[in-house]
Amino acid sequence: MNIFKLSIKNIISKPLNSILSLALLILGIGIISLLLQLNSLIKTQMDNNLKGIDMVVGAKGSPLQLILSAVYHIDSPTGNISVEDAEEIKNNRMVGSSIDLLYGDNYKGYRIVGTEDKFLDLYNAKIKDGKKWNAPFEVVVGAKIYSKLNINLDDELVSSHGLRETGESHVNQSFKVVGLLEPSNSVVDQLIITSPQSIWDLHDEHDHDDEDHEEHHDDEDHDEHEHDHDDEDHDEHEHDHDDEDHDEHEHGDKEITAMLIKFKSPMNIIQFPRQINENTNLQAAVPSYEISRLFKLFGFGIETLTYLAYLIILVSGFSLFINLFNSMRERKYEMALIRTLGASRSQLSVMVIFESLILTISGFLLGLLVSRLGVMFVSSLMEESLNYSLSSLYILNEEFWLLGLSILIGLISSLIPAIQVYKMNISEILADE
C-alpha cells in the first residue's frame, strides 16, 4: 500500500481547504524570503561600492545626499568644490589616497564621470575590449550600459547636461568610446568614465559660447561710447584684462564635484571629518556611518513586515491543523476500511503527517518562487528609476531556517490528528456506520 500516494489523493480531495492553508504559507514564506533577499542583495551592493572609501568630501549640504551621489550615483550632488581646496585635503598627512570625481552630465540617463585611473582600480574594474582613455573626450563604458544600449568601440556619444535625459545636449562635442569594461558587480557597471579634463573642456566650451554672446552685446554698448575713450589705451587695457581672466580661469576656476578619501590609519576617521566640517567650507561624510543610519531608518518598517509574515505563517499552521483535524473526523470510516485492508496504525499516522509535510514543503518552495518574482519586480523598478538592478537565484542560509520552520509547522499541525488516527477504534467506527 503506497501511503505517499494516498496522502496526495487526500489533499486533492479537499482542494479548497488545502489551497487556503497553502496560500497562507506561501504568503508568509514569500514575504520573509523577499525581505531576506532584498536585504542581502542591497547590503552586498552597498558593501561592494564602499571598498577602499573611508570618507567623501564635497560641498556643504546633506551628508547622506553626498554619499548617495558620489559613491552610489543615485542622487544629485550637493555642489562643487574648488581644486585648490581639494589639493589642501590631499596634502594632509592623514590622507593615504584620494580620487577626484566630476559629474553633472549624462548619456541616455547614465552618468558621465570624469575621474582618474585609480577609480577603476578601486572597484577592480578591468578593460574587456579596447583601452583606457588617453586623450580628452575618450571614454570607457560600464558593462551594463553597453549591453543595454548596444554601444561598441569607436561609437560617438553625445551627452546631455544634467543627470536626466531631458537636459540640453552638447551637440558641438561628442565622446568617443575607446574601451568597454568587464562586469564588476559595482557602480562602475552603470557609469561612463572619462578624464577630468574632458569634463572641464566640455563645460569651458559651453561657458565660452555664453561669454561670446555676452561679449558681442558688450561690444555694441562699447561702440556707442567709444568717442569718450582713447582707443589705443583701451585696447591695451582690455587685452591685459583678458589675459588675467584667462590665467585666473585656467588655474583658479577649476572645480570638482567630490573626492573619495582613503586614510593612512583607521583612527583618522574620527578626527579628520570633524576638522573639515568645523574649520572649512567643505563637507566631509563617512559612508559607513551614513549607510548604517539609512538602514536604521528603514529598519522599523522591515521588522514590522517580518513580524507580520511570521504571524501569517503561524496562522497558516493553525489553518493546516484545523484542516487535518476536521478531515480526520470526516474520513474515520475511510480510515477504518484502509485498516481492514492491511494498513497498520503507524502507516495511517504517517499518512496524516505526509499530508501536512507535503503542503508545508510545497508552500516553502512556492514561497521561494514568489520571493524571486518579487525581487525581479523590485529590480525592474530600481533599474527604471535608479539604473540599479538586483538578481539572485541563490538560497540564503536564513532561507534554510525557513525550510526548517515550515517542516516544524507541518509536524506540529499533524501531531494531534496523527495521534487520533493511531488510537482509532476500527470496530466501533464500522459498527456505527
KALIN-V897231 format. One line per field, one symbol per residue. ss: DSSP state (H for helix, E for strand, C for the rest). phi: phi as a letter, one per 40 degrees, with the letter a starting at -180 (. if undefined). A space follows every 10 residues. Layout:
ss = ???
phi = ???
//
This chain:
ss = CCHHHHHHHH HHHCHHHHHH HHHHHHHHHH HHHHHHHHHH HHHHHHHHHH CCCCEEEEEC CCHHHHHHHH CCCCCCCCCC EEHHHHHHHH CCCCEEEEEE EEEEEEECCE EEEECCCHHH HHCCCCEEEE CCCCCCCEEE ECHHHHHHHC CCCCCEECCE ECCCCCCCEC CCCCEEEEEE ECCCCCHHHH EEEECHHHHH HHHHHHHHHH HHHHHHHHHH HHHHCHHHCC HHHHHHHHHH HHHHHHHHHH HHCCEECEEE EEECCCCHHH HHHHHHHHHC CEEEECHHHH HHHHHHHHHH HHHHHHHHHH HHHHHHHHHH HHHHHHHHHH CHHHHHHHHH CCCCHHHHHH HHHHHHHHHH HHHHHHHHHH HHHHHHHHHH HHHHHHCCCC CCCCCCHHHH HHHHHHHHHH HHHHHHHHHH HHCCCHHHHH HHC
phi = .ccccccccc cccbcccccc cccccccccc cccccccccc cccccccccc cgbcabbacd iccccccccc cbfbacccib bccccccccc ccccccaabc bbaibabfgc cbbcabdccc cdbfcbccbg accbbdgbbb bccccccccf cbdgcbbccb cgbbcccccc ccabbbcbab ccdbfacccb bbbacdcccc cccccccccc cdcccccccc ccccbcccbc cccccccccc cccccccccc bbbcbbcabb bbccbccccc ccdcccccbb cbbbbcdccc cccccccccc cccccccccc cccccccccc cccccccccc bccccccccc chccdccccc cccddccccc cccccccccc cccccccccc cccccbgbbb aabcccdccc cccccccccc ccccccdccd cccccccccc ccc
//
